[in-house]
Amino acid sequence: MSSIRKPHPTLNRRFLRPKPIIALSGLLLTLAVPTTVVYGKQLSQLGRDLTSTILANNTTLPVYQFVPGQGFTYKLDYTNSSNSDLRALFGDLKASNSSEAVGTNSFLNAFETSVQGELTVTILEQKGSRFLISYTINNPAVTLKANGQEVKAQAQLIQQDLKRQIFATINSQGKILEVRFDPIMSEIAQNFARTLLATTQFVTPNSKTSSGEWTTQEDDLNGQYIARYQAEEGKFQKTKLRYLQPSSSKKPNDSKVPTTINSLGKLTANFSINQGYLISLQGTETQNFVIADKNVGQAKTTLNMAYTKQATLNPKELTKERDANTEREKVAPAIVLSATPTEAEVEAKIQRQELGNATVESLLADLEKAQASPDQNQNNTPLYLKFKALVYLHPESTANLGKRLASADPKSLTMQLLSGALSAVGNESAQSALINAIAARSQDWNALAVLIPSLATVSEPSSSSEETLWNLALNSTDDRISSTVQLALGAMARNLSQTSPERTNKIVDRFVKQLKTANSVEQKRQFLLVLGNSGSKQALGAIAPLIKASAPEVRAAAASALRWIEDDQVDSLLTNALSKDADDRVRLEAAVALSYRKIDPTIFQAQKQAFLSDKAVKVRLALLTNLWKVHEQFPEVRQLVKQAAEKDVSPDVQKEAANIIATYPQGYFEKN
């Protein structure tokens, strides 16, 4: 049987794997890329004196004086170097030594960019408290290196697109509120320009400021951040204090981890107090990127920008520029500097690239060839990914795929690939295709063993999908089918917990009642496993007492059922079972359940002690895996693993510890 490198989810314990994290090659565009901006004189019609603010300590604060038609040109010289190393995010990747070349795999990348040119900023119009301005970079010269190699084609594309006029709206303090790009401008150049414009911002204080220091909330391609400005010896220093974390609503299987950005360095601005414009902006900033408490990237940017000249548009020229903006508004949306594409937009782009020119007909033909191939070790992942892209982009194709599943051999590549693709996408059409296939094979256990988990694990199950599983659970005379459907309903309840909690509660309530009335050990074990798949706190009251049941099979199932439940007492229930239960099976399930949970010093010590004292090899191997996951948080684990590799009483534990050591560079386990 040929293979597809995509594990099918099991229902008695659904192991979660993190979603791929987008490679930080994007550091080129998302890290600090300073340049500058300057604004002209303020309209005299404002009728208020904003020439300057004189403080008690004789510090004069900057105030912009905007005049439509006024344009300022600056010499711009910018360089950026960045690198990323994502290996620390994946525990099964081998740590490299210092001699390994950057860029030898997708987890290591280094970039160098530079831009020289003339930046012209022109005030076009006042709109209430806002101002319309335009940016133009004249004679840009762009260089780009990726992993030491020049990327001339991309550099030339950016260079050409940076010549295109950009319109922006700012407030009276100079903060960029939104921008509009020429639709012809490439996405990479737009991102590059957004990063450039974002770091040009020099935002003056509002009228309420009464000291030589003020803070503002600004944004760039990395998100929103708090900037601090300080007056020092007639100049002004700008530093980024912190980036704000976006709010999120996590789904049960969502493994997104926020990125923390730490900024060092500063930009120094020279501002003309009398004439109200920025004279220069220069400095160096370093940003460190941290994901899951691990350093994954760094960027260093150096900027040297200096004012060279100014000019004023005549009325005809000014009208022409305003008309150009009016036309731009008709064809291009206004976006904020920190705007990011939606998940749906990102996913659609990925799937379009994956599908290419393939059609349902061409893919089905490729599937037949792959299925007929005598090569049992062929990699069918690319074909699976194309089917997934097809389902995502062309939901009308799913009916055809569902018909194939209705007659496919349960052990065939067709069953494996098509059910996996439909489940992974999980839209209404994909679910309908799976439902129809299940209906056509309602008594075919071998087929349902694949189709039921596929339907149960879609991210947002429809009411029809739930109804299909309940009908099978109530009407099937095959115990294998009914027990699998019950487990599937538990998994479905977990996936519904964020979008339809009322449906989750109904499913959980029904199985809690069945657990409480169960008479046999096997029934209790089954309903515990179902409730464990749900991860619902609502089931805790029914599960917790059974961790002390007389039958070890029930205690083991109860320990497993606690793994996802968010409640303070769960950790103590599991650590007690780990340290005190006399049955190996119970202690093993407790150890495995703890691997799903956050670890603190108390839980760490309980697992460490159990690893050192437990007599069961399987329990100790599970604990060794748990402890190694947190070896950076608890450095003493390194010594624990080293000792186990050298002299553990169990050959299996000794071998596994040695395997861990073998994946890290020499000397790694000597660190404190």
C-alpha positions in Angstrom: 0.0 0.0 0.0 1.5 3.3 -1.0 1.8 5.9 1.7 0.5 9.4 2.4 2.5 11.3 4.9 -0.5 12.5 6.9 -1.4 10.7 10.1 -5.1 10.0 10.3 -6.6 11.2 13.6 -7.6 8.5 16.1 -10.6 8.9 18.2 -9.7 7.2 21.5 -6.9 9.7 21.9 -6.5 12.4 19.3 -2.9 13.6 19.3 -2.6 17.2 18.3 0.2 18.4 16.0 0.9 22.1 15.7 -0.1 23.8 12.5 2.9 24.8 10.4 4.2 28.2 11.3 4.9 30.5 8.4 8.6 30.7 7.8 10.2 33.8 8.9 11.6 34.6 5.5 8.9 37.3 5.9 11.3 39.0 8.2 12.5 40.8 5.2 9.2 42.6 5.0 8.0 42.6 8.5 10.9 43.7 10.5 11.8 47.3 11.1 12.6 49.1 7.9 13.2 52.8 8.8 13.0 55.7 6.4 11.5 59.1 6.9 8.6 61.4 6.3 8.3 65.2 6.5 5.3 67.5 6.4 5.0 71.1 5.2 3.6 74.2 7.0 0.2 74.2 8.6 -2.8 75.9 7.2 -3.2 79.4 8.6 -7.0 78.9 8.4 -6.8 76.6 11.4 -7.1 79.7 13.5 -5.0 78.5 16.4 -1.4 79.0 17.4 0.4 75.7 16.9 3.8 77.0 16.1 5.3 75.5 19.3 4.7 74.6 22.9 7.1 76.1 25.3 7.5 74.2 28.6 8.5 75.4 32.0 11.9 73.7 31.5 12.4 75.6 28.3 12.0 72.5 26.1 10.2 73.3 22.9 8.0 70.6 21.5 7.5 69.9 17.8 4.3 70.8 16.1 3.6 70.2 12.4 2.6 73.1 10.1 0.9 71.5 7.1 0.3 73.5 3.9 -1.3 71.9 0.9 1.0 71.9 -2.1 4.2 71.9 -0.1 6.6 69.1 -0.8 9.8 68.0 0.9 12.5 65.8 -0.5 15.0 63.7 1.5 18.0 61.6 0.7 17.2 58.1 1.9 19.8 55.5 2.8 18.5 52.4 4.5 20.0 48.9 5.2 18.5 45.9 6.9 19.8 42.5 7.8 17.7 39.8 9.3 17.9 36.1 10.1 15.5 33.4 11.4 16.0 30.0 13.0 12.7 28.1 13.6 14.3 24.8 14.6 13.8 25.5 18.3 10.0 25.4 17.8 10.2 21.7 16.8 11.5 19.4 19.3 12.2 16.6 16.8 14.6 18.7 14.8 18.3 18.2 15.3 20.1 21.2 16.8 22.9 22.4 14.6 26.4 23.3 15.4 27.8 26.7 14.5 29.4 25.5 11.3 26.1 24.5 9.6 25.4 26.8 6.8 22.5 29.2 7.0 19.8 28.4 4.5 20.5 24.6 4.2 16.9 24.0 5.2 13.6 25.9 5.4 14.1 26.6 9.1 17.2 28.7 8.6 17.2 31.9 6.6 19.1 35.1 6.4 18.3 38.3 4.4 20.0 41.5 3.6 18.3 44.5 1.9 19.2 48.1 1.1 17.3 51.0 -0.4 18.8 54.3 -1.5 16.8 57.1 -3.2 15.0 60.3 -2.8 11.8 60.3 -0.8 9.3 63.1 -1.6 6.3 63.8 0.6 3.7 66.3 -0.5 0.7 67.7 1.4 -2.3 67.6 -0.9 -5.4 68.6 1.1 -6.8 69.1 4.5 -9.9 67.1 5.4 -11.1 68.3 8.8 -8.4 67.2 11.3 -6.8 64.9 8.7 -4.5 65.6 5.8 -4.1 63.8 2.4 -0.5 63.4 1.4 1.4 61.5 -1.3 4.7 59.6 -1.1 7.1 59.1 -4.0 10.5 57.5 -4.0 12.5 58.8 -6.9 15.5 56.9 -8.4 15.2 54.0 -5.9 18.1 51.5 -5.9 17.1 48.2 -4.2 19.4 45.3 -3.4 18.3 42.0 -1.9 20.2 39.0 -0.8 18.7 35.7 0.5 21.0 33.3 2.3 24.0 35.1 0.8 22.7 35.0 -2.8 21.5 38.0 -4.7 17.8 37.9 -5.7 17.9 40.3 -8.6 14.5 39.6 -10.1 12.7 40.3 -6.8 14.8 43.4 -6.1 14.1 44.8 -9.5 10.3 44.2 -9.0 10.4 46.0 -5.7 12.6 48.8 -7.2 10.1 49.4 -10.1 7.1 49.3 -7.9 8.5 51.7 -5.3 8.4 54.4 -8.0 4.6 54.3 -7.9 2.8 57.0 -6.1 1.3 56.2 -2.7 -1.5 58.2 -1.2 -2.0 58.3 2.6 -4.1 60.0 5.2 -2.5 61.3 8.4 -3.7 63.2 11.4 -2.4 66.6 12.6 0.3 64.9 14.7 1.7 63.1 11.6 0.4 59.6 12.4 -0.3 57.6 9.3 -3.9 56.5 9.5 -4.3 54.7 6.1 -2.7 54.2 2.7 -3.8 53.5 -0.8 -1.5 51.7 -3.3 -1.6 51.5 -7.0 -3.4 48.1 -7.7 -0.7 47.3 -10.2 1.9 47.3 -7.4 3.0 43.8 -6.4 2.1 42.4 -3.0 5.7 42.1 -2.0 6.4 45.7 -2.9 3.3 46.9 -1.1 4.4 45.1 2.1 7.9 46.6 1.7 6.4 50.1 1.3 4.1 49.7 4.2 7.1 48.8 6.4 9.0 51.7 5.1 6.2 54.2 5.7 5.4 52.8 9.1 8.8 53.4 10.4 9.0 56.9 9.0 6.4 58.1 11.4 7.4 60.9 13.7 4.3 61.6 15.7 4.2 64.9 17.6 2.5 65.3 21.0 -1.1 66.4 21.3 -2.0 69.7 22.9 -2.4 68.2 26.4 1.2 67.2 26.7 3.1 69.3 29.4 6.5 67.6 29.5 9.4 66.8 27.2 8.2 63.1 26.9 5.1 61.6 25.3 3.9 58.3 24.1 1.8 57.3 21.0 0.2 54.2 19.6 1.4 53.5 16.1 1.4 50.5 13.8 3.6 48.7 11.2 3.4 45.4 9.5 4.2 43.6 12.7 1.1 45.1 14.5 0.4 47.9 16.8 3.0 49.2 19.2 3.6 51.9 21.8 6.3 54.4 21.0 8.0 56.8 23.4 9.4 60.2 22.3 11.8 62.2 24.5 13.3 65.6 24.0 17.1 65.6 24.5 19.4 68.6 23.8 17.2 70.1 21.1 16.5 66.8 19.3 14.0 64.0 19.8 14.5 60.3 20.5 12.0 57.7 19.4 11.9 54.2 20.9 9.5 51.4 20.6 8.4 50.3 24.1 6.3 47.2 23.2 4.1 45.6 20.7 0.4 45.0 21.6 -0.8 41.4 21.4 -3.9 41.1 19.2 -7.0 39.7 20.8 -7.8 36.1 19.8 -10.6 33.6 20.2 -8.9 30.2 20.1 -10.7 27.2 18.8 -10.0 23.8 20.5 -7.5 22.6 18.0 -6.0 26.0 17.2 -2.3 25.9 17.9 -1.5 29.5 17.1 1.2 31.0 19.3 1.6 34.7 19.6 4.9 36.3 18.6 6.7 38.6 21.0 8.8 41.4 19.5 11.5 43.1 21.6 12.9 46.3 20.2 16.2 47.9 21.1 17.8 51.0 19.8 16.4 54.4 18.8 15.8 56.9 16.1 17.0 60.5 16.5 14.9 63.2 14.9 15.9 66.8 14.2 12.8 68.9 13.9 12.4 72.5 12.7 10.4 74.1 15.5 9.9 77.4 13.7 8.8 76.0 10.3 7.1 72.8 11.6 8.8 70.0 9.6 11.2 67.1 10.1 14.8 67.8 9.1 16.3 64.4 9.6 15.8 61.0 11.1 18.6 58.5 11.7 19.5 55.7 14.0 19.6 51.9 14.4 17.0 49.5 15.7 17.3 45.8 16.5 14.3 43.6 16.9 14.2 40.1 18.5 11.4 37.8 17.7 10.2 35.3 20.3 7.7 32.5 19.8 6.8 30.1 22.7 9.6 31.6 24.7 12.1 30.7 22.0 14.2 33.2 20.0 13.4 32.6 16.4 14.6 35.7 14.6 16.4 39.0 14.7 16.6 42.0 12.4 18.9 45.1 12.5 18.0 48.2 10.6 20.1 51.3 10.1 18.7 54.5 8.7 20.3 57.8 7.5 17.8 60.3 6.1 18.4 64.0 5.5 16.4 66.8 4.1 17.6 68.2 0.8 15.0 70.5 -0.7 11.4 71.6 -0.8 9.0 72.8 -3.6 5.5 74.0 -3.9 2.9 72.7 -6.4 1.1 75.3 -8.4 -2.8 75.2 -8.3 -3.0 73.2 -11.6 -0.5 70.6 -10.3 -2.2 70.3 -7.0 -5.6 69.7 -8.6 -4.0 67.0 -10.8 -2.7 65.3 -7.7 -6.0 65.4 -5.9 -7.7 64.1 -9.0 -5.3 61.2 -9.1 -6.2 60.4 -5.5 -9.9 60.4 -6.4 -9.3 57.9 -9.1 -7.2 55.8 -6.8 -10.1 55.7 -4.3 -12.2 54.1 -7.0 -9.9 51.1 -7.6 -7.9 50.6 -4.4 -9.1 50.1 -0.8 -7.6 52.1 2.1 -5.6 49.9 4.5 -3.9 50.5 7.8 -0.2 49.9 8.0 -0.7 46.9 10.2 -3.4 45.3 8.0 -3.0 41.6 7.6 -4.9 39.3 5.2 -7.6 37.3 6.8 -7.1 33.6 7.4 -9.4 32.8 4.5 -7.4 35.1 2.2 -4.1 33.5 3.2 -5.5 30.0 2.9 -7.0 30.7 -0.5 -3.7 32.0 -1.8 -1.9 28.9 -0.5 -4.5 26.6 -2.1 -4.4 28.4 -5.4 -0.6 28.0 -5.5 -1.0 24.3 -4.6 -3.6 23.5 -7.1 -2.0 25.3 -10.0 -3.7 24.2 -13.3 -4.9 20.9 -12.0 -8.6 20.0 -12.4 -10.8 17.4 -10.9 -10.4 15.2 -14.0 -6.7 15.5 -14.1 -6.4 14.7 -10.4 -8.6 11.7 -10.6 -6.5 10.4 -13.4 -3.4 11.0 -11.3 -5.0 9.1 -8.5 -5.8 6.1 -10.6 -2.1 6.0 -11.8 -0.9 6.3 -8.2 -3.2 3.5 -7.1 -2.0 1.2 -9.9 1.7 1.9 -9.2 3.7 -1.0 -7.9 5.8 1.3 -5.8 4.7 0.8 -2.3 6.9 3.6 -0.9 5.8 6.4 -3.3 5.1 9.8 -1.7 1.5 10.7 -2.3 1.5 13.8 -0.2 1.7 16.2 -3.2 -1.4 14.5 -4.7 -3.2 14.7 -1.3 -2.4 18.4 -1.1 -3.8 19.0 -4.6 -7.0 17.3 -3.7 -7.3 19.4 -0.6 -6.8 22.5 -2.7 -9.4 21.3 -5.1 -12.0 20.8 -2.3 -11.2 24.2 -0.9 -11.4 26.2 -4.1 -14.0 24.2 -6.0 -16.6 22.9 -3.6 -18.7 21.9 -6.5 -16.2 19.1 -7.1 -16.9 17.4 -3.8 -20.0 15.5 -5.0 -17.9 13.7 -7.5 -15.4 12.8 -4.8 -18.1 11.6 -2.5 -19.4 9.2 -5.2 -15.8 7.8 -5.5 -15.8 7.2 -1.7 -19.2 5.4 -1.9 -17.6 2.6 -3.9 -13.9 2.8 -3.0 -12.0 -0.1 -1.4 -11.7 0.8 2.3 -8.0 0.1 2.2 -7.4 1.9 -1.1 -5.4 5.0 -1.7 -8.6 6.6 -3.1 -10.3 6.1 0.3 -7.3 7.4 2.2 -6.6 10.5 0.1 -10.2 11.6 -0.7 -11.5 11.2 2.9 -8.5 13.0 4.3 -8.8 15.9 1.9 -12.6 16.3 2.5 -12.0 16.1 6.3 -9.1 18.6 6.3 -11.1 21.3 4.4 -14.4 20.4 6.2 -16.6 23.0 4.4 -20.4 22.3 3.9 -19.8 20.6 0.6 -17.0 18.4 1.9 -19.2 17.4 4.8 -22.1 16.6 2.5 -19.8 14.4 0.4 -18.7 12.5 3.5 -22.3 12.2 4.7 -23.4 10.7 1.4 -20.6 8.2 1.4 -21.5 7.2 4.9 -25.2 6.8 3.9 -24.2 4.6 1.0 -22.1 2.3 3.3 -24.0 2.4 6.5 -23.4 -1.3 7.2 -19.8 -1.5 5.9 -17.6 -1.4 9.0 -14.3 -1.4 7.1 -15.4 1.7 5.1 -17.0 3.4 8.1 -13.8 2.9 10.1 -12.3 5.6 7.8 -15.3 7.7 7.0 -16.7 8.2 10.5 -13.4 9.7 11.9 -13.1 11.9 8.8 -16.5 13.4 9.3 -16.1 13.7 13.1 -12.9 15.7 13.0 -13.9 18.5 10.6 -13.3 21.8 12.4 -16.9 23.1 12.3 -19.3 20.2 12.1 -22.7 21.0 10.5 -26.0 20.0 12.1 -26.4 17.4 9.3 -23.1 15.8 10.2 -24.1 15.5 13.8 -27.4 14.1 12.9 -25.7 11.5 10.6 -23.6 10.3 13.5 -26.5 10.1 15.9 -28.5 8.1 13.4 -25.7 5.6 13.1 -25.2 5.5 16.9 -28.9 4.7 17.5 -29.6 2.4 14.6 -26.5 0.4 13.9 -26.5 -3.2 15.1 -22.7 -3.5 14.7 -21.0 -2.8 18.1 -17.9 -1.7 16.3 -19.8 1.0 14.4 -21.8 2.2 17.3 -18.7 2.5 19.6 -16.8 4.3 16.9 -19.6 6.7 16.3 -19.9 7.5 20.1 -16.2 8.3 20.2 -16.7 10.4 17.1 -19.5 12.4 18.7 -17.2 13.1 21.6 -14.6 14.6 19.2 -17.3 16.5 17.4 -18.4 18.0 20.7 -15.0 19.4 21.3 -14.8 21.0 17.8 -18.2 22.6 18.5 -17.3 24.1 21.8 -16.4 27.5 20.5 -18.9 27.9 17.6 -21.9 26.1 19.1 -21.4 25.5 22.8 -25.1 24.6 23.2 -24.6 21.7 20.9 -21.5 20.6 22.8 -23.5 20.7 26.1 -26.3 18.5 24.6 -23.8 15.9 23.4 -21.9 15.9 26.7 -25.1 15.7 28.8 -26.3 12.6 26.9 -23.0 10.8 27.5 -22.8 11.8 31.1 -26.2 10.3 31.7 -25.1 7.1 30.0 -21.9 7.0 32.0 -23.8 7.3 35.3 -26.2 4.5 34.4 -23.5 2.2 32.9 -23.3 -1.2 34.6 -20.3 -2.9 33.1 -16.6 -2.0 33.2 -16.5 -1.9 29.4 -19.5 0.5 29.2 -18.0 2.8 31.8 -14.6 2.7 30.0 -16.3 3.5 26.6 -18.3 6.5 27.9 -15.2 7.9 29.7 -13.3 7.8 26.4 -16.2 9.6 24.7 -16.2 12.3 27.3 -12.5 12.5 27.2 -12.7 13.3 23.5 -15.0 16.2 24.3 -12.6 17.8 26.8 -15.7 19.4 28.4 -15.5 20.7 32.0 -19.1 19.9 32.2 -18.1 16.2 32.4 -15.6 16.6 35.2 -18.1 15.9 38.0 -18.9 12.5 36.4 -15.3 11.6 35.5 -13.4 12.6 38.7 -14.9 10.0 41.1 -14.0 7.2 38.7 -10.3 7.8 38.9 -10.6 5.9 42.2 -12.9 3.1 40.8 -12.2 -0.4 41.8 -11.5 -1.6 38.2 -8.1 -0.4 36.8 -9.6 -0.3 33.3 -12.0 2.4 34.5 -9.4 4.3 36.4 -7.1 4.3 33.4 -9.9 5.6 31.2 -10.8 8.3 33.7 -7.2 9.5 33.8 -7.2 9.7 30.0 -10.5 11.5 30.0 -9.1 14.4 32.1 -6.4 15.4 29.6 -8.2 18.4 28.0 -10.4 19.5 30.9 -9.4 23.0 32.1 -9.8 22.9 35.9 -7.4 23.3 38.8 -8.2 20.0 40.4 -7.4 18.0 37.3 -3.6 18.3 37.7 -3.7 17.0 41.3 -6.0 14.1 40.3 -3.5 13.1 37.6 -0.3 13.5 39.7 -1.9 11.5 42.5 -2.8 8.7 40.1 0.7 8.9 38.7 2.4 8.6 42.1 -0.1 6.4 44.0 -2.0 4.1 41.7 -0.9 0.5 41.9 -1.7 -0.4 38.3 0.8 0.3 35.5 -2.0 1.1 33.0 -3.5 3.8 35.2 -0.1 5.4 35.8 0.7 5.3 32.1 -2.6 7.0 31.2 -2.0 9.6 33.8 1.5 10.3 32.4 0.1 10.6 28.9 -2.7 12.9 30.0 -0.2 15.2 31.7 1.6 15.6 28.4 -1.4 17.6 27.1 -1.3 20.0 30.0 0.7 23.0 31.0 3.5 22.3 33.4 4.4 24.2 36.5 7.2 23.4 39.1 4.8 21.2 41.2 3.8 19.1 38.2 7.4 18.9 37.0 8.6 17.6 40.3 5.8 15.0 40.4 6.8 13.7 37.0 10.5 13.8 37.7 10.0 11.8 40.9 7.8 9.3 39.1 10.4 8.9 36.4 13.1 8.1 39.0 11.0 5.7 41.0 8.4 4.0 38.9 9.1 0.4 38.0 7.1 0.3 34.8 9.2 0.9 31.7 6.3 2.2 29.6 5.4 4.7 32.3 9.0 5.9 32.5 9.3 6.2 28.7 6.2 8.4 28.6 7.5 10.5 31.5 10.9 10.9 29.7 9.1 12.3 26.7 7.1 14.7 28.9 10.2 15.9 30.8 12.3 16.4 27.6 9.5 18.7 26.2 10.2 21.2 29.0 14.0 20.8 29.2 14.5 24.5 28.4 12.1 25.6 31.1 13.7 23.1 33.6 17.4 22.8 32.6 18.0 20.0 35.1 16.3 17.7 32.7 19.5 17.6 30.6 21.4 16.0 33.4 18.6 13.7 34.1 18.6 12.5 30.5 22.4 12.2 30.5 22.4 10.0 33.6 19.6 7.8 32.2 21.6 7.3 29.0 24.7 6.3 30.9 23.4 4.1 33.6 19.6 3.6 33.7 18.5 0.2 35.0 16.2 -0.2 32.0 17.8 -0.8 28.6 14.8 0.7 26.9 15.0 3.9 28.9 18.7 4.0 28.4 18.3 3.7 24.7 15.7 6.4 24.4 17.7 8.8 26.5 20.7 8.1 24.2 18.6 8.8 21.2 17.7 12.2 22.6 21.3 13.0 23.2 22.3 11.9 19.7 20.1 14.6 18.1 21.9 17.5 19.8 25.4 18.8 19.3 28.3 17.7 21.5 28.4 19.7 24.7 24.7 20.5 24.8 24.2 18.4 27.8 27.0 20.0 29.7 25.1 23.3 29.9 23.6 24.3 33.2 
